[in-house]
Amino acid sequence: MAFDIRLVDPGIILFVQIGAGLGIDIPPHRVVPVRFARAVRGLADPSAPDIDDRGFIDPVHGPAVGVRRGAEVDGSVQPGPEVRVAVIRDRIESSAKLFPVLSDSSVQLTFPPAGSPLDELGDPFDPTRGPDVVAFQAVSTDSDVHDCTLSIRHGSVAGPVLAQMLIRVYPIKLVIVQLHRIKIRGVPPATSAADLDQIFGMVNQIYAQAGVRFVLVRDAAGKPLAIEDDFDLGGGGPGVLFTSGFFELAPVSRLNYKKGKLNVYMFHDFNEHGVAGIGLDRSRALGNNPPINPALFLQDLSAVAAGNRLQAIAHSAAHEIGHTLRLEHFQQCISGQRQFRCNSLWARRSLMYPDLTLKQIGSQAPDFSASSKVGYGTMIVDGVAALRSGQLLSTKSFKNIPQSDQIDRLRKSIDALTFTLL
């Protein structure tokens, strides 16, 4: 529940005679007793996803969060992983009893127990369930997307509603990934197949909010299988892929290409420091001159400190995968009508926010600290604050905003296999 307090400025009446009893409104102040927030900071965490809090109008009156349905084991669908959100008491005392209530049986509470109020101290047996945290899990077993409303009620489970948020349950969609390590003019990438295994583990953390999981092709021993290829053509230097006009992407994309899979080509460097990766969906790839096989192209990002390198590549990979699934940048808002898409906080928290330029101001030299200017959370690596990167994939639909529901679009793109040749 949120309500506006509208004030009348009496000073206007004293100096401008516009009629007895008339005044000019001061901009209203919105009072929110409680609100929802991400339960943690830092790199995407499938148990504590970011919250899509753009707007409070129909059809979704509050913020929204995407969660994934449980996996199928021996023919039976298991409950999904636990997901947590924090409840922030903005205008209500800590002693007030607040009760979380779910509207749909597709989701069940795991903390606090159903019928119990929020715990002011948190769960003494589980430090991840902190004070005023609501934890829940998907329990639906069919292949449908389910919407469940989480309400925070005052005093009892039947008390007045203070806040609501949407929980959207997504059945799991799998994308099979074929890794390639490309030696360019004698120089291979520093990123190993084992590194890529870790990288896609982090990519899966980011895409968990969309119910999407990327599965690497593995060898008989269960290790990630990366096809080793050589590329000795074109105008780039050793280890460097020349990308002007995407000219060299075309022959690289044909090296042991596997149809029906997301092909990931890893190499040492681009000749353009402003580029950390390139993702091409089928339509854009085949429409290029020369035509390219739809794929994902990633570089080592070797200038990033060793403790942060894999996280930086994972963020780049997740962003570029969005492009293979037909998601656009929020940068495309030059006209005044769309300008707010760049400047608003939710746009900057988005995985597809583009302001991750890797050049120093006034220079062509790489500047990997640029990504620290974007996003909602700091990644802590070995006790050191590292990159700040938004990883939100939006869940809510809004009129006149292209791709407002990014998760719906990318899930439809997976069904259409836009990331690969058919």
N, C-alpha and C positions, 0 to 999 in steps of 0.2 A: 504494500500500500504506500503510495506517495501522494502528497497533496501540496497545492500551491498556496502560499500566503501572499495576497496582493495588498500593497500599501498605497495610500494616496498621499502625495507630497503636499503638505499644507503651505509650504513656502511659496509655491506657485501662486496660490490664491492671494497671498499678501501683496504680491508685486504685479500681478497681471489680473485685471478685472475681467474675468470671463464668465461671471455669473455666480450668484450665491450658491454655495454648496458644491461647486464643481472644482475638480483638481485634475492633475495629470498623474497617471499611475507610474510608480517606480517599478522597474522590471521585477517580476515575481520571484520569490525565493521558494525553491522546492525543498520540502522537508521529507526526509526518508528515515523512518524509525530504524529499520535494519536493511542491509543490502548484502549481496553475495560477492565473493572475491575468490580468486585463485588461491588454493590452499598452500602453495609453495612458491618460491622464486626459482629462477634459473632455467636450465635446459628443459625442454618439453618432457613432461612426466605423464605417462598414460594414466596414472592413478590420481593426478591433479592437473587436469587440462585447463587451458585458458578459457575464459568465458566470453561468449559473443554477447556484448551488452549494448549493441547499437539500437537505441530507440526502445520505446515502451508502448507501441501501438499494435493494433491488430495485424496479423492473427496471433502474434506472440506478445503478451503484455509485459513480460520481464526478460531478463537475460536468458541465454540458452547455452547448453553444453552438450556436445556429442560424446556418446560412450559406445563401446562395442559390445555386441552380444557375445556370449560364451562360445567356445569352440565345440565341435562335435567329437566325442571320444567313444569309440566302439558303438556307434549308432545312436548315442545319446548326447543331446546338447547340454553342456555344463553351464553353470552360472558364469556370467562374465566377471572380469577382474573388478576389484573394489575401486571406486572412484570417490574422491573427496572434494568438497567445496567448503570454504569458510563463510560463516555468517558474521558480518560486522555490525555491531550495535552502534549506530550513529546517533540515535536520539532516544535511547531507552536504557534503563539502568541494568547493570550486570546481574542484579538479583531477580529481574523479571524472568518468569518461566516461559520459555519459547519452545514450541513443539513442532518438529518437522512432520509433515503429512504428505503422502504420495497419493496421486489420483488414479493410478493405473497399476495393474498387477504385473506389467512387463518389467517393473523395477521394484526391488525390495530394499528396505533400510538394513544396514549392517551396524551402524552406530549413529546416534544412540538407538537402543532397541525400540521397535515400534511402540508407540504409546508413551514413551518417556521424553522428558524435556532435554534440550541441549545441555551438555555437561560444561559447566564454567571452567573446570580444571582439565578436561580432556580425559582420555582413556589411560589409566595408570599402567596398563599392560601393553599398550601400543603407542609409542611416542609420535607416530605419524597422525594419529587422531588427536589433534590438539584441542584447546579450548574452543567451544562454539563451532566445532567442525561437524558437518553432516557427511556420513559415508553411506554409499549405496552401491548396488550392482544390478546389472541387467539379468533377468531370469526368463525372458521370452525365449521360445524354442522354435518359432517359425521363421520364415524368410522375409517377413515384412518389417518395414521401419515403424517403430512405435514411438508415440509421444506421451510423455508422462509429466504432469505438473507437480513440482515440489513446492508446497506452501509452508510458510512459517506462521504459526498461529500463536496467539497470546493467551496464556492462562490454562489452556487445555487443547485437546485435539479437535474440539468443536468451537474453539474461541475465534475471535476476529482475525482475519488474515492481515499480516503486516507486510509480507513480501511473497513473491512467487517467481519461480524460474522454470524453464522448460528443460526436461531431460529427453534427448532424442536418442533412441537405441538403434544402432546400425548393425545389421548382420555383416559378417566378415566377408570381404572380397579379397581374393588373393591375386597378386601379380608375380609371375615368375621372372626372375632376373638372371640374365647371362652376363657375366663379367668378362671384360677384355682388358689386358695390359698391353699397351702399344709402345714398342721401342721405336723412337723417331730418330732416324739418321744415327743409329748406334746408341742412343741414350734411353734407357727404360725409365718408367716412373718409379719413384721411391716408395709409393704406396703399394703395399703387398696385398695379396688375396686375403690374408688374415686381417690386415687393416680394414679392408673393404667389408669384411664380415662385421667388425665393430661399427663401422660407419653405417651400414644398413640396419644394425640394431638400433642406432639412434634415429635413423629415418623412420623406423617402425614406431618409435616412441612419439614422434611428431604426428604421424598419420593414424595413430590409434583413435584419435578423436573423430575420424571419419570412418572407422570400422575397416580400414585397409591395412593389409599386411603384405610386405614384399619378401619373397622367398627366393634365396639364392640357389642356383643350380650347384650341386655338390658332387664330389667324386665318390668312389666306392667306399672310401674311408670316412666319409662324412665331412670332408673339408671343402670350403668353397672352391669351385672350379673356375679359374680365370684362364681364358684362352690367351696364349702369348702370340702376338703378331708383330711383324716388322713393317715400318713405313719409311721409304727412302726417297719419295718423290717430293716435288713442290719446292717452295722458296724459303721455308723456315730453316732455322739453325738446328744443331744437335739437340734433341729432346723437345724442340719447340714446334707446335702446330700453328701454321700460318692461317689465320681465320678471315682475312679480308674477303668479303663477299662469300664467305663460307666455302671458298673454293676447295680447300683440302678436306673439308668434312665429307664431301661426297665419296672419294675413294676410301677414306678411313672407315666410313660407315658400311662399306661392303666387305670388310675383312671378317670372314667367318660369321656373317650375320645370321642370327637364328630367328626365323619368323615366329610370331605368336608370343614372343618374349620381349621384355624391356632390355635392350642391349645397352650396356654401360661401357664406354670406351675411356679408359684411364691412361693419361700420359703425363709427362713432366710439366709442361708449361704451354701457355698461349703466347703469341707474340703481342697481344694486347693486355696490358696489366689491369685494365678496367673490367676484364672478363674472368670470372672464376669457374664458370661452367656454362654450357649451352644445352637446352632441352628443346627438342623439336617434335611436335605432333605430326601425324601422317600428312595432313593437308598442307601444312606449312613446309614440311620437308620435301614432299614431292612437287610442290609448286615452286621450289627454289630453282635457280639456273646456275649450275647444273643440279638436277634432282639429287636429293639425299635420302638415305633410308632413315626413317624416324628413329631417334636414339637419344641417349644422354651422353654428353662429352664432359669429362671432368679433369681438372689439373691437380697437381700435388699440393698446391698452396704451401710450398716449402718455406716461404718467408715467414709463415706463422710460427710462433714459438712452439717447440716440440710438444709441450703439454696441451696445447690448444688446437693443434693441426687437424686432428681427426674430427673434432667438434665443428671446426670451420668447414671442412669438406662435407660433413653430414648436413649442415645447414644449407650449403650450396646445392648439394644433391637433392634435398627435399624441395627446395625452391624450383630447381630446374625440372624435377619430376612433375611439379605442378604445370609447367608449360607443356610437357608431353601429354598431359591430361586436359589441355585446352584452357588453362587458367591464365589470365592476363595480369600484367603489372597494375598496381594502383597509380603508377606514374602517368597513365594515359588520361590526364585530366587538365589539359592546357586551357580548355574553355572554362569560363567562369562557372558554368553550370556544374562542372565536375570537380572544381578546384578543391572543395572540401574533402574529397576522397584522399588527397595527398596530405592535408594538414591535420585531419582529425586523428585523435589518439588511437582509435580502433584500426585505422589504416596503417599506422606505424607499428602496431602490434601484429600485423598480418604477415604470414609466411611469404606472401607475394609482394610485400612492399619492396620497391626496387632500390632504395637509397643505400646501397651497400657498395658504392663505388670504391675501388681499390687503388685510387691514385691520390698522391699528396696534392694539396691545393697549389696550383700554379706549377705543377711538375708532372712529369710522366712516370716518376718513380712510384713503386707500389706503396700503399699505406693500408695495412690490414687492420689498423686501429679504427678505420672509418666505420666498421660495423658496430663499434661500441656506441655509436650515436643513435642507434636504432633499436627499438624493441622494449620489452617490459621486464626483462630479467637478466641478471648477471650469472654467467656460468662460472662456478668456482672449480678450478682445476688445481689440484695439489695445494689447496689453501689460498690460491691467488685468484683475485677477480679477473676474469678474462673477457670474452665477447658478450655483448648485449645484442640479442637477436630476437625479433618477433617470430612466433611460430603458430599464430592463430589461423585456423581455417574456419571461415564464417559459416554459420548454420542457419541463420535467419534470412528470410526473403524480404526485400523491400522494393516497392515500385520505383521505376525510373533509375535504378542503380544496376548497371550491368553486372552480371555474375555476383549478385549479392549473396546468394546461397552457393558458396564455392563447393561445399561438400556434395551437394546434390549434383552439381555439374561434373565434378571429377569422378563420382561414382558412375554416372552415365557414360563418361568417357572410357572408364575401365570396361564397361559392358561392350562398348563399340570398338575396343582395342585400338584407340587412337595413338597409343604409344608404340605401335609395331606395324609391320607389313602383315597383311592377312594371308 
